[in-house]
């Protein structure tokens, strides 16, 4: 078949081919390699799926140069996430070195019980996330400590990660400080505070259901942490001062300091604290040459923790596992996954794959419930295909905007559904930047914690149920509804 001289829309079959290739290759990767698929095989599958998408686009008249530029442009949108990943790796390294992680686990073991740990973890993360509006910051700070506590109690790490992520995403989609909440409102043409009001209604019900599930998952029985607490006190100088880096990060986030800056400053604070409270540990970790001044050896130790993480040798195997972690280089596999996933998303977006797949779905949605269900399905598909939460917010919102307006719904109906579905479901997809981040930060593979990330799937299901029940499906006044039926581009608001 001769290539057209100018780009042509892809057929339905051509649109399905790269998406099906991605699903098959990544599924085969998990079948063959299990959780180890994220260490390289998944990335290879994404590259092959990208090349298949490139062939489809080239066959429809796109130049290889333009497809390459689309991939590069898409990857560039993830640079911010990549730097945050580096910052989190650095933070984990210095907080392990300083004893901040151990202090979080120590006091957690003293104060919490395995009987209600999961529900408490979800509630703590929900409160903090709605205060600062960032699920990534919550997972990268408090979440790390809570995972250590769960490990110390012998609890299921997948359930613990699901509880942390559930609480973290409650605030990410309901807080006025959340960038994804602001984006959902803007992309849907809604004002922020009406959007937050409507979203909070579904979020509140979702978090109540979530907390109920985690309360039921609590493990009955007694837990004796005496040995663990003794080992921690013997190896680290435990005090409340070790929480200073955590307090700093939360304060910076509350004042809307960009996540990378807040987290990396927290990492530097952890290094400075380590030098102040345990200089002998920092110097020993540095393994500096003889004759090197102590201050320079301490500088080397902090630098090493930022780059490669802390390697503990306390003599207690369990404690060493807890604090041997972190470093920027620990995030490289995750960054590799994010880059390949975004490249695939950029190519399929350039080819018009998503538009071709979603357009028939919109046409077949005859009822309000079906329309919202179609939107949610399209959002999940966009999160899967493009591997980017922000694209999953903007693209479906634009494509469904005219359909919602023609049915006479207020923009907040669209924005609520977008917020309920796009923000939390990205964490359920292994190659999505959100899923990759959570897996790398909490140390649990995405497919292991996904069944327990209750809030992340209850939220989109609830927004569908609300639509079918006709609850809060707010209508425009008749005059506005008539004006809103003017044709609107599915891809761009003029």
N, C-alpha and C positions, 0 to 999 in steps of 0.2 A: 504494500500500500504506500502510495506517495504521500510524503509529509505535506501538510498545507503550508502556504507561504506565510500566513499569520496565525497566531494562536487561536484554536477552536475549543469550545467547551468539551470536556470529557464526557464520554457516554457513561451510563450507569455501571456497565460492566467494567469499564476502565477505572472508574472511581473505586469500585470494590476491590480490584486487584491489589493495590499497594496496602490497603487496610487489612485485607485478609492475609497478605504475606506477613505483615507485622505480627498479627495475632498468632499465626502458625509458627513463625520463627521463635518468638518469645516463649510461646507455650512449649515448644520443643526444647528450648533452652532450659526451662524449669524442669521438664521431665527428665532430661539427661543429666543436668548439673545440680538440680535442687536449688538451695539458697545460694550456692556458689555461682549461679548464673549471673549475679550482679557483679562478679569480679572480672568480667570480660566477655563471656558468651552472649549476654544480652546486648552488649554494645555492638558486637559483631552482627547479630541479627538485625539491629536497628540500621546499621550501615548498609547491609544487603537490601533491606526493605526500602531504604532511601534511594538506592540505585535503581530498584524496580520502579519507584515513583518517578525518578528522573527519566527513565525510558518512556514511561507513559506520557509525561509532559512533553518530552522531545517529539514523540510520535504525533502529538496534537499541535505541534508548531512552535513550541517554546524553544528558544535557543539554550544550549548547554550553559552559556555564560549567564543568562538571566536566571536559570534554575540554581546555578551556583551562588549567584548574588542573593537569591531568596534564602538559601540555606544559611549563608553568612549573616544576613540581616536577622534571621530568626535566632541564631546563636547569640548574636549581640544583645538581644533582649534579655538573655539569661546571665549576662555578665554580673549584674547586681547579685543574683542568687549565688553565683559561683564565689564571689568575694565573701558573701555571708558564710558560705560553707567553710572557706578558709579561716574566717574569724572564729567560727565555732570550734574547729579543730584546735586552733591556738588556745582558745579559752579552756577547753577540756584539759589540754596539756598543763597549763600553768595552775589551774585549779586543783589538779591532781598533785602537782608539786607542792603547792602551798598548804594543802590539807583542807581546802574549802570543800571539796567533794566529800572527804572523809567526815568533816564536821556536819554536813547536811545529812549524811547517812547515820552518823552517831546520834544526833538529836532526834532524827526520825525514828530510829530503833527504840529510843527511850520513850518517845511520846505516842507513837502509833502502834496499833495492834493489827495483826494480819486479818482479824475478823472484820475490820472495816477499812483496810488500807486502800482497796481499789476505789471505793466510793469517795474516800477522803482525798485521794490523789486527783480524781476527776474534779471534785469541788474546788480544791485549791487552785488547780490550773484554770478553771473557769473564772474564778474571781480575779486572778492576776491578769488573765488574757483580756477580760472586758475592761480592765483598768488601763492596759497599755496597747491593746488592739493588735497584737502580733503573736500568732501561733508559733512562729519559728523562734522568736525570742524566748517564749515560755518553755518550749521543748528543749532549747539549747542551754537553759540555765536550770530552772527548777526541775524540769523533766529529767535531766541527767542525775540530779541528786535522788529523785524519787525512784529511778531505776536502780540506783545503788542500794536504796533501802529495801526494795523488793528482792534484790539478789541476796541481801543479808538475811531476810526473813524466809528465804527459800520459796518465794512465791513464783507464780507463772510469769515469765518476762513478757510474753505476748499479751496477756491480759493487762499487765501493768502498763505496757506501752499503749494499748488501746484506751485505757482510762486517761492517761496523760494527753493523748492526742484528742480525745473527745472533749475534754475540758478546754484544751487550747483553742480548738476551732469554734467553741461556743462564743468566745470573745472576738475571734477574728471575723466572724460574720455579723456580730451584733454591736460592736463598739464604734462610736463616732471617730475613733482614732485609727480604725482599720483602713488600710489602703484598698483592700478588696471590696469592703462595704461602700466606700466612696465611689469606686469604679463601677460597681453594679448599679448604683443609683444614677450616675452620669450616663452610662451606656444605655440605660432604659428610659432616660428622659424624666426621671423622678427627682424630687427634692430629697436631700439627704435625710432630714429628720422624719418626714412621713415614711420614707423607706425603712429607717431604723425601727420606727414604731411597729410597722407591719411585720418586719423580719423578727423582731423580738417576740412577737406572739408565737410564731412557730418555733423559734429557738427555745423559748421558755418551756413549752410542752416537750420538745425534743430532749432538753437537758434533764427534765424530771424523769422521763422514761429511761434515759441513760443512767442516771443515778440509781434508779430502782434496780436496773439490771446489775450494776456493779455492787450494789448492796447485797443482792442475792448471790453474787459470785464470791463473797467474802468467805474465807476459809475458817470454819469453826475450830476451836482448839487453842491451847496455850502455846506460847512461844518464848523460849528462854534465850535472850541475846547476851547473856553474861560473858560468854567466851569471846564473842565478836567485839563487844564494848571494851573488854580488857585488852584485846589485841590492838584496837585503834588507839587507846590511851597510851599504850606502850610505844607505839611507833610515831605518833603525831601529838603535837601540843594542842589539844582540843580546847577551843574557847569560842565565845560568840564573836570575837574579833575576826575570825575566819569568814564570817558572812559579809564582810565589807565589800568585796567585789560583786557579790550578788545584789546587795542593796544599790550599789552604784549603777549596775546595768538596768535594774528596774526603774530607778529614778531617771536615767537618761532616756529610757524608752517612754516613760510617762510624759517627758517633755518633748516628745516627738523627734528626738535625735535619730538620724537614720540608723537602721539596724546594724549595718556593718560597723559604723563608728561606735555605737553603743557596745556591741559585743567585743570588738577588738580592744576598746579601752578597758573593758572588764577583764580581758585576757592580760593586758599589761598590768592592771591593778593586781591580778593574781600573782604575777611574777614579782612585782614589788613587795607584795605581802610575804611571799615565800622568803625573800631575802631578809626581811625584817624579823619574822618569827622563827625561821629555821634555816639560818645561813649555812650551818654545817651540812644539812641535807642537800642544799643547792650546790655547794662546793663539791661534795662527794659525787653528786650526780654528774657534774661537769667533767670529772676525770681529767682535770687540767694537768699540763706538764709541770714538772718540778720547777720551782722558781717563779711560777706565775703568781702575781699578787692575789690575795683572797678576793678583793673587790672585782678583779677581772675574771677570776674563776666563777664567781657568782653571776656575773654578767653572761658568761658563756652558758651556765646552767639554765638560766631563764631563756636565753636565745634557743638553746637546744629543745627545751620544753615547748616553746612556741612552734618550732619547725617540725619536730619529730615526736613530740609527746614525752610523757614521763614514764620511765621504766623503774618500777619499784622493786626493792629487794629487802623487805622487812623481815623475812624469815617465816611469815605466815602466808601460806599459799592462797587462801581465800582473799585476804586483804591485798595481796600483790595483784591478783586478777582484777580486783575492784579499781585499783588506782594506776595500773599499767595501761595507759590509753592516751588518746589525744594526739595533737600535732597537726599542722597543716597537711602534711603528707598523708595522713590517714583519710583525708577526704578526696584523694585523687581519683579513686575508682568511681566514686559518686559523681564527681565533676565530669569524668569521661562519659558516664551514662547520661547526664544532663545535656552535654554537648551533642551527642549523637541523636538523642531524642528530639532536641530542638531543631536540628538540621532536617530530620525527617518531617517534622511539623511544618517547617518553612517551605519545603518542596511541595507537599500536598496542598498547602494553602495556596501557593502560587498556581498550581494546576487547577484549582477550583474543585478539588475532590469533595470537600465538606459541603460546599454549596449544592453540588449535584446530589449528594446523599440526603441532605436535609430538606431540599425543596419539595420532593414528593411527600415527605412526612407532614409538612405544614398543610399541604393541599388536602390530605386525608383526615385532618383533625376537625371534626364537625362540631364537637361539644366543647364547653369550657374545660372540663376535666381532661378530655383527649388533647386539647391544645397544650395545657400545662404538662401533661405526661410526655407529649412529643418534645416540648422544650427541654424537660429534664433529660430525656433520652439523648437529645442532640448535644446537650452540655456534657454529659458523661462521655459520649463519643468524641467530642472535641477534646476533652481532657485526655482521653486515651490516645488520640491521633496526634495532637500537637504537643502533648507533654507539658503544657503550660497553663497554669491556672488563669492567668490574665486574658489569654486568648479565649479560654472557655467562658470567661465573663463577657467579653466584648462581642465576639463574633455571633454567638447565638442570640444575644440581646438585640443586635442590629437586624439579624435575619427575621426574628419573630416580632419586631416592633410594630410593623404595619399590620400584621395579623391580629395582634392584641388590640390595636387601635380600631381596626375595622369591626371588631366584636364589641366595641364600646367600653373596654376596660380602662381604668385609670393606669397610668404608668407604674404606680407602685405595685400593682398586681404582677406585672412583668418583672420588676426589679426584685420583688420578694422571692419569686420562683428562681430567678437567676442566683441571688445570694444563697438561697437554701440549697441549691444543687452544685453550683460551680466551685464555691469556696471549699466545702468539706470533702468532695469526692476526689479531688486531686491527690489527697493523702492515701487513697486506696489503690493507686495505680503505681506499680513498681518503678516504671521508667519516667513517670511524671516528676517534675522537679520537686514537688511537695512530697510525694511518696519516697523518692530517693533521699531527700533531706531527712525525713523522719527516721528512715531505716538507718542511715549513717549516724545520726545523732544519738538515737536511743539504743542502737546495737541490736535491733530485732528486724528481721527481713519483713518487707511490706506484706507479703502474702501470709505471714504468720500472725501479724497483729491485726490485719484487716478485718477478720471476723469479729474482733473485739472492739474495733473503733466504732462503737455503737452510734454515737452522735452523727458520725459521718454518713451513715446510710439511713438512719431514722429521719434525719432532716429532709432529704429529698423525697423520701416516701411520704412523709407527713404533708409536704406541700402539694403532692399529687392528691392525697386523700382530702385535704382542705378544698381543693378545686372541685373534685367530684361531688363533695358535700355542699358546695355553693357557699362556703363560709368565707367572709371577708373578700369576696370577689367584687370589689368596688367598681361602680360604673361611672362613666363620664356623663355630665349633663347632655341632653339630646343635641344641643347646638355644637358642643365640643366634639361629641361623637361623630356628627356629620362632617365637621371640618377635618377630623382625624382620618377620615377615609380617603383622603387624597393619596395618590400613589406615593410610596416611599421606597427608595432603593433598599433592597435587602442587605446590602453591604455597606452603605454609607448614608449618614444623615446629612441631608443637604441644608 
